[in-house]
Amino acid sequence: MVAPQPDPTPKTCSDVKLDAMVTTADKKTYAFNGQHFWEIRDTGGASGPHEIKAHWPDLEENIDAAYTVQEPFGHTIFLKDSR
């Protein structure tokens, strides 16, 4: 009999070493780890984990950093490796 494999999906963002965190122009804060992200609530706690590809299909997993340029358009920039 083969033992069941544990679910590799982290349960909370406090269970992992985060790859990046960012607050977007709409004032939402996100924490990223591997292929997952959490939305951090203003009131505390977080929703997730969610799969990055399910919400942002063109965003690569395992990002290294992220930042938001507020003016003039509120773009969020994600960095991975040298890109």
C-alpha positions, 0 to 999 in steps of 0.5 A: 500500500502506498502512503498518501502524499501530503498536499504541497499547497501552503495553507497560509502565507505565514507557513512559507517564505514569501517571494514578494509582496506588493500593494497595487494602485487599488490598495490591495496587498498581495503576498506571493510564494511559488505558484500561489498568492494570498490577498492580505485583508486590511482587517487582518488575515488573508484569502488564499492560497490562490493559484497565480495562473488562475488569476493572472495567466501571463504572470510567471510563477516564482516571482522575485519582486514586485512594485507599483508605480502609482502615477500616472497609471498605477501599473504593477511591475513583477520581476523574475530573474533578469526580466 
